[in-house]
Amino acid sequence: MKFPEHFMFELTENEIDNMVSQNVIPSKQVLGGALPFAFTEHGVLMLANVLKSERAIAMSIKLIEVFVKLREVVNSQKNILLKLEQLENKTLKNNKDIKVLFEAVKQLIQEPTKERTKIGYIK
């Protein structure tokens, strides 16, 4: 049976390397040389509707809970990213203001380079 792409997809070599490096799987040999497939949230829901054993239903429910939690984490990350962007914009504006301030202070500190007019008797 061929599943649509929005139900499952084949992992890339890079994704498998990340799984091995994070100890999700002990080595590529465990996979038998084939690129594994991963289910999307819709794929897990479809399996929950097809598989009828108690264990399959329990696992499907847990997987759906994981997807819900993952969505919550991603949404919270978006909020953090938005806050960081706002902070960066403020910092950039402050940096420009500070540069202008330093330039003004440098101009005040610099001694005038004009030659002074001499006062007094000239011989």
TAGI-V742318 format. One record per backbone hydrogen bond with DSSP energy under -1.0 kcal/mol. CO is the residue of the C=O (numbers start at 1). NH is the residue of the N-H. E is the energy in kcal/mol with one decimal. If there is no record, write none. Layout:
# TAGI-V742318
co = {CO CO}
nh = {NH NH}
e = {E E}
This chain:
# TAGI-V742318
co = {4 4 7 9 12 13 14 15 16 17 18 19 19 20 28 29 31 36 38 40 41 42 43 44 45 46 47 53 54 55 56 57 58 59 60 61 62 63 64 65 66 67 68 69 70 71 72 73 74 75 76 77 78 79 80 81 82 83 84 85 86 87 88 89 90 91 92 93 94 95 96 97 98 99 100 101 102 103 104 105 106}
nh = {7 8 40 38 16 17 18 19 20 21 22 24 25 23 31 32 34 11 9 44 45 46 47 48 49 50 51 57 58 59 60 61 62 63 64 65 66 67 68 69 70 71 72 73 74 75 76 77 78 79 80 81 82 83 84 85 86 87 88 89 90 91 92 93 94 95 96 97 98 99 100 101 102 103 104 105 106 107 108 109 110}
e = {-2.2 -1.3 -2.7 -3.1 -2.1 -2.6 -2.1 -2.0 -2.5 -2.6 -1.6 -2.7 -1.0 -1.5 -1.2 -1.2 -1.0 -3.0 -2.4 -2.2 -2.1 -2.3 -2.4 -2.2 -1.4 -1.2 -3.2 -2.4 -2.5 -2.6 -2.4 -2.3 -2.2 -2.6 -2.4 -2.3 -2.1 -2.2 -2.2 -2.5 -2.8 -2.3 -2.0 -2.4 -2.6 -2.4 -2.2 -2.2 -1.8 -1.6 -2.1 -2.8 -2.5 -2.3 -2.5 -2.3 -2.2 -2.5 -2.6 -2.4 -2.1 -2.6 -2.8 -2.1 -2.7 -2.8 -1.9 -2.2 -2.9 -2.3 -2.1 -2.2 -2.7 -2.4 -2.0 -2.3 -2.7 -2.0 -1.8 -2.1 -2.2}
